[in-house]
Amino acid sequence: MDIFFAGNYFGTGGPWNVNKNIVECLKGKASFTHFKSKILRMMEMIYKIVNSKVIVFSGISSVDHITVPIAKKLHKRIIYIMHGCLSWEYEQNNYFSNQRGIDNERLMLEMADKILCVSSFYKEQISERYPQYRQKLGVLTNGINWNVLTKNRNMSITRDDSSIVLIGGGRVTKRNLQVCQAVEEINKEDNVNIKVAVYGYYNDNDDSKAISQISCTRYHHVIPQTELFNVLNRTALFVQNSDFEPFSLGTIEALSCGCSVLVSHNVGAREVIKELTDDDVINDVMDISELKSKIRKVMRQGNNERLWSSIDKSTTSNEASVERLLAIAHSFI
């Protein structure tokens, strides 16, 4: 086939889940990898790069310093779906142990013919950080797997009205610490007992320790998506307080599970949730007073049905997103 989708879809987590959804819609329209084994997958990638005209990389991998130069040397057209910015996130999160990832990201940005950001807001951020690549930036909004999410929506499940879920652990850019601090103050001031469950990897060089020491908080390791859905189905509020969040499928998943949501103005998924009001959006992720006020309002009034019904399920689907990707890829053939 003319188009080879080189994205890794064998792991668990944001970009891997997106890639799985893309692969499901690409069958019969583009080639992709089949082997889980790193060595076999590498051999398969090189073979398919040689035999394709357009190569789509989705996210950064540990072998990009091999596969991307091969594609470039063979004069293949390269499309890069940019889910995040490693160099930016590592700076903010005090994480410096993946130099290979940083180098591969730099190489990908330099060699790609087209860089597709997963939201318009994120494209603006990347164009400011990398003005030299502004002319080759585009937008491919993350597709949403409505087939799974609509089946998962069960509003009859008993929900804990005093529960909040946060994802991303102690990563500084998620600003989960500030949410936990706000809830701790609400509990004291209002004499209530709101509980916060934080899911993510525990690291010594971020906010993990500080979060785990707050009395209203329970810190949990990363869990599979299906388990997280079960948790969200019983949760009142999902908060995404990030100061850097290209999209956030987690916000859409939380809405599908019946949670009310509160998101920062930095969350790219805001673009597809048409009925967001100022009460639903955090303007200053560090402002504890604003967080307290908006957590109180959303937990009291709820916003799930209003926000869920405001999303256009057709134009935001996986199928629609993949069709846009294929149109971009065919424009290079």
N, C-alpha and C positions, 0 to 999 in steps of 0.2 A: 504493500500500500504506500501511497505517497506521503502520508502523515504518520509519524511515530510519536506516541505519547510516552515519554521516558520517566514520568513521575512514579515514585515509589508509593505503593498503596498497601504494603504488607504490614505496616506498623499500626499503632493505636495513637490517637491524638488528632489535633486539628487538621494539619495539612494531609496526613494519611487518610483521614476520613473524607476530606474533599476529593482526594485522588481516587478513592474507591468509588465515590459517586460519579466521577467523570468517566472512569473505566466502564461502569455499568451502561453508560449511554453511548460509549464509543464503539461498542461491538458491531463489527461489520462496516465501520466507517473509518477506522484508523487502527493501526497496530499498537500493541503495548506489551509489556513484559509479562511472562508467565511464571518464571522461576523464582522461588523464595531464596534459594541458596545464593549468597553474594557472588561467588565465583561464576556460577552458571548464569546468573542474571547479568553479570558484567559481559560475558561472552555474547549473550543474547542481545544486549544493548548495542554492542559494537556492530554485530551483524545487521541489526535493524537500522542503525544510523547509516551504514554503508548503502543500504537498499531503499532509503527513503529520501524525500526531497525537503521535507520540513520536519524539524525535531522540536517537540514541545517539552521543555523541562518545567516541572512544577515543584517548587521548593528547592532547597539546597541539599545536596547529598555529599557523602565523603569521597565520591569518585568523579565529581565534576571536573577536577583538574585533569582527568584523563579523557572523559567523554566529550566535554565541550570543545577542547582544542582539536580533537579528531573530527568532530562535526564541522568546525570552522575550516580546517585544512581541506576537507572534502567539498567545500563550498556549499554546505547545506544551510538553509535558512533556519535561524534559531529563534524560538519564542520562549520567553521565560515568564511563567506565572509567579508573581512575587507575593507570597503570603505574608511575609514579614521582612524585617531588616535586621539581620543578625548583628551587624556592627553597632547599630543604634541601640538595640535591646541589650546587648552585652555591656555597653558603656553604662547604661542606666541601672542594670541589675548586678553590677560588680562581678561579672562572670567573664573570665579571661582564659579559660582552659581549652577553647576550641579554635585555635589559630587556623587549622585547616578549613573550618567552616567560613571564617572571615575571608581567607584568601580565595576560596571557591566562590563566595558571593561577589567579591570584587571582579573576579574573572568573568563570571556570568553576566554581570551588569555591563562589562566592557564589550563582550563578544556577542551578546544577544542582538538580534535585528529588531525585536519588539519586546518591550517589557510591559506585562499586563498586571496592573495593581488591582486588588480585590474590592476596592471601593473608590469613588471619586475623591472623597476626603483624603484617603490614603495617598492617592496619586498626587494631590497637592503637596502633601508632606514630603513625598519622595522627590518631587521636582524642586523643592526648596533645598533639600539636602544634597541632591545630585543634579544641579542645573545643567551639567554637561550632557546628561541623558534625557533632557526634557523632550526633545523632538521625537524620541522613540517610545515614550510612555503612552500607555493606553489603559483602559479599564475593562476588566472582566469580573463583574460582580459575582461573588461566590454563589453557585447554585445551591438550592435547598432541596433536600430529599423529602418532598411532601408525602410521598407514598408511605414512608416510615413514620413521619411525624404525625400525620393525621390519624393513623392507626393507633398511635401511642396516646392520643388525647383522650383522657377519661376523667371527666369532671365529677364523677360520682364518688371518687376515692376520698376518704376522710383526710382533710388537710390540717396540719398543725399551724394554727394562726399565729404562733409565736416563733416561727422558724425562718431563718435566712440561710441561703447557700451562696458561697463564693467559690470560684475556681481560679486556678493559677498559683495556689500556695502562697509562698512568701515573696514571690518575685516583686521587686520594688515597683515596676511599671504597672502592676495590677492594682496597687494602692489598696490592698485588702486590709492592711494594718489600720488605715484611717477609718474604714468602715467598722471594724471591730471596736476601735476606740469610741466611735460615735454611739454604737449600740450599748457599750458599757455605760456611757453617760446617760443614755435614755433609760436604761434599767434602774439606775440610781435616782434619777430625777422624777421618773413616773411610777416608781415602785412596781415595775413589771419584770418579767423574766424571759426576755427574747434570747433565743439560742442561735448561735452562728456556727455553721459547719463549713470548714474551709478544706477544699480538696486540692492536693498538689504535692510536688516533691518538697521535702524538707531540706533546706540548705543552711549552712552555717554563716554564709556571707551575705544573706539578704534579710528580709523581715520575718522569716519563719519562727525564730525563737521568740521575738517580741509578740507575735500573734498568739503563739501557743501559751503564753503566760497570762493572757487576758481571760478572766474567769468565765465570761459568757461564751467562749470559743472552744470548739473541739477541732483539732487538726487531724485530717485524714489523708492517707496516701492516695495516689491516683487510682481510680477504679474504672472498669470497663464502661463503655457508653450505656449499655443496657442497664447496668446497676445504677448509674447516675440518673437515668430516666426514672427508675423506681424511687430514688431519693427525691427528685424534683416533683414527682407526682404527689408527694406528701408535704411539700414545702410551700410556705406562703409567699416568700419574696426572694428573687434572684437579683443580685447587684453586680454590675460590671463597672467598676470605678476606675478603669484604666486611664493612664495618661498616654498610652500608645496602644491602639487596638485596631488593626487594619480592617477587620470585619467583626468577628465574634459570632460564630454559629451557636455558641453556648447560649446567647441571649434568645435566639430563635427557638432553640430546643427547650429552654425554660418556658417560653410562652406556650409552646405546644403541649407542655406538661401541666398547664393551668396556673403557673406561677404569675404573680405580678412581677414587673421588672422595673429596675431603676438603672439607667445607664449614663455614663459620662458623655460629654459632648465630643469626646475623642473616638467614640465607637463607630466604626464604619457601617455597621448594620442599621444605624439610624436611618439610612437612606431608603430602606425598604419598609420601615415601619412608619406609615404615613400620618398616623394620628397622635404622635408624641407631642406632649405639651411641655411647658417649662417645668411643671411639677414632676415630670417623668425623667428629666435630664439634669445631671449634675454639672454645673458650670465650672466649679473649682474643686478638683479632686482632693485638695488638701484642707478644705474648709470644713471643719468638724461641725460647726453650727449649721451650715447648709445641708450637710449629710443628715444630721439629726432631724431637721425640719422635713426633708423630703422622705426620709425613711418613715417618719411618723405618718405623713400624709398618705403615702402609697399603701402602707400597711392598714391604715384605717379605711381608705376609700376603695382600694383595689383598682387595677387598670388592665387586667388580663384580657377580658373579652373585647374591650375597645381597641387595644393594640393588635391582638391576634386577628381580628376581623378586618383591620386596615391594611393588611399585607396582601398584595396581588399574588395569588398562588400560581398563576400561569406564567407571568413574566419573570418570576423569581425562581422558577423550577430548575432542577438539574438539567432537564432536557433543553430548556431555553438557553441556559448558560453554555452548554456544550455546542449547540447550534451556532451561537455567536463565536465560540472558539474556532469551530471548523470553518466558518466564513472568513475569519482572520487568516487562518492557516492557508486556505485555498487562494487567498489574495497574493500569496508568495509563490504559488506554483505557476 
